[in-house]
């Protein structure tokens, strides 16, 4: 049973435009959400996170939005750059608990 | 450089062989985890530890053992390798302090092939 779902396996966006990656979760006990970025042959790297007490967190070009009632979060990248081409994983955790990952979305930025 | 170190980077095993994937971190992190990444499956948690002497099972623990005798090390043992264990394995760690952002630091991975 997939508790964290990323329904889009891939996404292509033109350079300079906005990239929006989506994630849905089913476990109501999750209260911390994270996004990771992964390049080929490397480990995932932490990108941005959000606590369930917030609905938005921003860090430079990256913004994460959380809609608790819909159990949905999204990552916005503005403007998109070629170096943003990677696989993005959504992850969720209950307080101090195990981190559960989604299946990932491959983002390709088109120059 | 500080971080999570995994060895080996690549390994080929024959079915039935055993081996240990090594993981060490020098950040004094309490929490450590092992994940495997398979196409279309994302990252799945194998085993988990919240401190020396404490381990717990994740989503896919069968066929794997772990122990945590020190804060720094969290080895993953394959007892009798099977082709279904062909995967990329990632070790990760994070601080357990309340101020930590739950952001795990990952190693660069071990690519394991079982033939």
Interface residues (C-beta under 8 A of the other chain):
Chain A: X4 X6 X9 X32 X34 X41 X42 X43 X44 X45 X46 X49 X89 X91 X93 X96 X98 X99 X100 X101 X102 X103 X104
Chain B: X4 X33 X35 X40 X41 X42 X43 X44 X45 X48 X56 X58 X59 X90 X92 X96 X101 X102 X103 X104 X105 X106 X107 X108 X109
